[in-house]
Amino acid sequence: MIRGFRRLLGVEPGAAIPSPNIWTWPDVYERENRAQDADGAIWAALRQAAPWAGADVLDVGCGDGFHLPVFAAEAASVTGVEPHAGLVERARERMGHRAAVYRAGAAALPLRDGSVDVVHARTAYFFGPGCEPGLAEAQRVLRPGGVIAIIDLDATVAPYGDWMRADLPRYRPDRVEEFFERHGFSMRRIPTTWRFPDRETLEAVLSIEFSRPVAERAIAATTGLVVPVGYRLHVRRKETFRAS
């Protein structure tokens, strides 16, 4: 999530960051996606900041394509990129002819210059310092006036943020926010609710998101089926240049 986080993972700047949750347990992660943002707060904020109706949309780190159908319902075109081969196949199966899905990373997008209007990334790759190659690629593929919208977890919001920082003690939310501000992004905090259908799903999801000790702590602390989770929406629009 920051350079220290990349070092902890042994990942070079610009390289794909392993995602053990969805890469290893895609079926559990599917259930997690269904529980996330139960009231649609992220989608409402995203629609306001980066409307996609009639637009050409790119979803960076699209995983198995869970969010692609929402864009495809209104966008002119939808493209997903994902570095994990198994997830690419799942995304293609999900979308059929409604989207193009490529195996690629954020730092080497298989798209032409100026070919999309919206670049969307949700809890994927863009975690602050170290993600500069991906930001440069997003800027390259955006048309003038296009928008990059990056959604990440807000680790300052309890209880999920507390559990996240317990597993990543070197992660500094303030430095990530400073990074995006330096690169010209606005930032909006979005409180959301994760709502699970049953305890089995809740416990399975928390168990793939955290180390065993932290997952056990999170499960014990959650008495119902709802977990408050904070997100941040970082938005930057590509300038439209006019000839003088």
Secondary structure, DSSP 8 states (H G I E B T S, - for coil): --HHHHHHHT--TTS----HHHHH-HHHHHHHHHHTTTT-HHHHHHHHHS--TT-EEEEET-TTSTTHHHHHTT-SEEEEEES-HHHHHHHHHHHGGG-EEEE--TTS--S-TT-EEEEEEESSS--STT-HHHHHHHHHHEEEEEEEEEEEE-TTSTTHHHHHHHH-TT--HHHHHHHHHHTT-EEEEEEEEEE-SSHHHHHHHHHHHS-HHHHHHHHHH--SSEEEEEEEEEEEE-------
